């Protein structure tokens, strides 16, 4: 079900819970304060709400909180929940495999998608890297190298450093010595 369809379903109201009269959907511009790297920041967003035509009782819609969260994400330069969901859906694998690849827990990913939390800058970068095929390839290489380092311990790190810095003879002799 699309996000737009969910929003349409949420807007079907039977009547005011106080007086039973009809409700009308309206919007207004709101602002919110949030902490950022530069101290307190203010962002504006559109807040939908319903108002009773008779008693003028107002009810805030969930879309207002979603809009507020997205406005803060954009102000911080972070991916929004919808953006994150697109990245996860474009990944060729399970959600568990995606989380394992970028190194975050499934609970954290769920919180970001449900707008219960905003990912930090480093996780936002990993999500952006995972949004492009070459980024996924690089993440897989890094993950593989980390697993190899764990399996070989300090020896693997020294071997890789020697190999990387052009001392291949030394790396090969160390590999023979450690039966690798």
Secondary structure, DSSP 8 states (H G I E B T S, - for coil): --HHHHHHHHT-----TTT---EEEEEEEEEEEEEETTEEEEEEEEEEEEEETTT--EEE-HHHHHHHHHHHHHHHT---HHHHHHHHHHSSS-HHHHHHHHT--HHHHHHHHTTSS---HHHHHHHHHHTSHHHHHHHHHHHHHHHHHHHHTHHHHHHHHHHHTT-HHHHHHHHHHTT-
